[in-house]
């Protein structure tokens, strides 16, 4: 069992930045592919970014590529999502997710992930 706790959300003006964190329990964190997803009001949950267990491979949704950066610190059992050049359409609840996976592939399908955090709200004002 893995428990995930997100933090770092908040209210920011368009063009601003935030850093989200997701802390994971457990001693095999390196064995988990980690993903970030988001759900905007009235919309389906969508993929944002993911990072392989080693941190050597990352993937991004086209809508955030070049603005968001995912990273991880396996010594701290934590992943991060750096959100830059934020837009009002980035407003959503952001969730981190984990999937035990030994490999470097990045998976973008939410139903493939086994564990989810409770989410953190990001609101971007125009």
Beta strands, then each sheet from edge to edge (+ up, - down):
strand 1: 4-7
strand 2: 10-13
strand 3: 18-24
strand 4: 32-39
strand 5: 46-51
strand 6: 58-60
strand 7: 68-73
strand 8: 78-83
strand 9: 92-100
strand 10: 115-116
strand 11: 120-125
sheet 1: 1+ 3- 8+ 7-
sheet 2: 2+ 11+ 9- 4+ 5- 6+
sheet 3: 2+ 11+ 9- 10+
end
